[in-house]
């Protein structure tokens, strides 16, 4: 009987780890080899996007940009954010990385999974519904909730 409870506990632990992993995706390996946007600088310190950033799009996302922001299931976009140091012409240290992945199961965020990571690539714990999707809903509802466009990739 004791071994049954140990087995049940282990099974429960494994199931919760799988559910946790599904809820918090990892940063895609090799995303820096994807199509990269031009360098963007936002100097308005009140902006959520203050700093320097680059957008990376996988092949599905590249096709979505070319189709006027109509993205296929599984499309992935990664944005790297860097601090502005004394000279805005030079990237400061990386401070955050964000992932958007088209996932029709994500009803609360317009069919997109949002995830945020620290400079080290570990999940930041930010709430994607309140931190990310609010702006995407306000600024890009007519563009499949993606703020960037093909013009960012010249």
VEXVEX-829767 format. One line per 3 residues: their letters; for each residue x, y, z of C-alpha. Coordinates in Angstrom, 1 decimal, decimal comma. Example, Ala and Ser with C-alpha at 12.3 -4.5 7.8 and 13.67 -1.06 7.14 Angstrom:
// residues 2
AS = 12,3 -4,5 7,8; 13,7 -1,1 7,1
This chain:
// residues 154
XXX = 0,0 0,0 0,0; 2,9 2,4 0,8; 4,5 1,8 -2,5
XXX = 1,2 2,6 -4,2; 1,1 6,0 -2,5; 4,8 6,6 -3,5
XXX = 3,9 5,7 -7,1; 0,8 8,0 -7,0; 2,9 10,9 -5,6
XXX = 5,6 10,4 -8,3; 2,9 10,3 -11,0; 1,3 13,4 -9,7
XXX = 4,7 15,2 -9,6; 5,4 14,2 -13,2; 2,0 15,4 -14,4
XXX = 2,4 18,8 -12,6; 5,8 19,2 -14,2; 4,3 18,5 -17,7
XXX = 1,5 21,0 -17,1; 3,9 23,6 -15,8; 6,2 23,2 -18,8
XXX = 3,2 23,6 -21,2; 2,2 26,8 -19,4; 5,7 28,2 -19,5
XXX = 7,4 27,6 -22,8; 11,1 27,7 -23,2; 12,9 30,2 -25,4
XXX = 13,4 28,6 -28,8; 17,0 27,5 -29,4; 18,7 29,1 -32,4
XXX = 16,2 32,0 -32,8; 19,1 34,4 -33,4; 19,5 32,6 -36,8
XXX = 16,0 33,6 -37,8; 15,1 36,6 -40,0; 16,2 39,7 -37,9
XXX = 14,6 43,1 -38,0; 16,4 46,4 -38,3; 17,5 47,9 -35,0
XXX = 14,8 49,9 -33,2; 15,5 52,6 -30,7; 12,8 53,9 -28,4
XXX = 14,1 56,9 -26,3; 10,8 57,7 -24,6; 11,5 56,6 -21,0
XXX = 7,7 56,3 -20,3; 7,3 53,7 -23,0; 7,2 50,0 -22,2
XXX = 9,5 49,6 -25,2; 12,1 52,1 -24,0; 15,5 50,8 -25,2
XXX = 16,9 49,1 -28,2; 15,3 46,0 -29,6; 15,5 43,5 -32,4
XXX = 12,7 41,2 -33,7; 13,4 37,7 -34,9; 10,8 35,8 -37,0
XXX = 10,8 32,1 -37,8; 9,9 30,9 -41,3; 6,1 30,7 -40,5
XXX = 6,2 34,2 -39,0; 8,1 35,5 -42,0; 5,3 34,2 -44,2
XXX = 2,8 35,9 -41,9; 4,5 39,2 -42,2; 4,5 38,9 -46,0
XXX = 0,7 38,1 -45,9; 0,0 41,5 -44,2; 0,2 40,1 -40,6
XXX = -1,9 36,9 -41,1; 0,1 34,3 -39,1; -0,2 30,6 -39,3
XXX = -0,6 28,3 -36,3; 2,9 27,8 -34,7; 4,4 31,1 -36,0
XXX = 7,1 32,3 -33,6; 8,4 35,8 -33,0; 11,1 36,7 -30,5
XXX = 12,0 40,2 -29,4; 15,3 41,0 -27,6; 15,4 44,2 -25,6
XXX = 18,6 46,0 -24,6; 19,2 49,0 -22,3; 20,3 52,3 -23,6
XXX = 23,7 53,3 -22,2; 25,4 56,7 -22,6; 25,4 56,4 -26,4
XXX = 22,1 55,1 -28,1; 24,2 54,1 -31,1; 25,6 51,2 -29,0
XXX = 23,5 48,4 -27,6; 23,6 48,3 -23,8; 23,2 45,0 -21,9
XXX = 20,3 42,7 -22,8; 17,5 43,1 -20,3; 14,6 41,0 -21,6
XXX = 13,5 38,6 -24,3; 9,9 38,0 -25,3; 8,3 35,2 -27,2
XXX = 5,0 35,3 -29,2; 3,8 31,9 -30,5; 0,6 31,5 -32,5
XXX = -1,5 29,1 -30,5; -5,3 28,9 -31,1; -5,8 27,5 -27,6
XXX = -4,7 30,8 -26,0; -8,2 32,4 -26,1; -7,5 35,1 -23,5
XXX = -4,6 36,5 -25,6; -6,1 36,5 -29,1; -4,7 33,1 -30,1
XXX = -1,1 33,9 -29,1; 1,0 32,5 -26,4; 3,2 35,2 -24,8
XXX = 6,2 34,5 -22,7; 8,8 36,7 -21,2; 12,4 35,8 -20,2
XXX = 15,2 37,6 -18,4; 18,5 38,3 -20,1; 19,6 34,8 -18,9
XXX = 16,8 33,1 -20,9; 14,9 32,0 -17,7; 11,2 32,8 -17,4
XXX = 10,6 36,2 -15,9; 7,2 35,4 -14,4; 5,4 38,4 -15,9
XXX = 1,7 37,9 -16,5; 1,2 37,9 -20,3; -2,4 38,9 -20,2
XXX = -1,9 42,1 -18,3; 1,7 42,9 -19,3; 1,7 42,0 -23,0
XXX = -1,7 41,5 -24,5; -3,3 44,7 -23,4; -1,1 46,8 -25,7
XXX = -1,3 44,2 -28,5; -5,1 44,3 -28,3; -5,1 48,1 -28,3
XXX = -2,4 48,7 -30,9; -2,7 45,7 -33,3; -6,1 44,0 -33,1
XXX = -6,5 44,5 -36,9; -3,0 43,0 -37,5; -3,5 39,6 -35,8
XXX = -2,3 41,3 -32,6; 1,3 41,6 -33,9; 2,6 45,2 -33,5
XXX = 5,5 44,8 -35,9; 5,0 44,5 -39,7; 7,0 43,5 -42,7
XXX = 8,4 47,1 -42,8; 10,5 46,2 -39,8; 12,4 43,7 -41,9
X = 14,1 45,4 -44,7
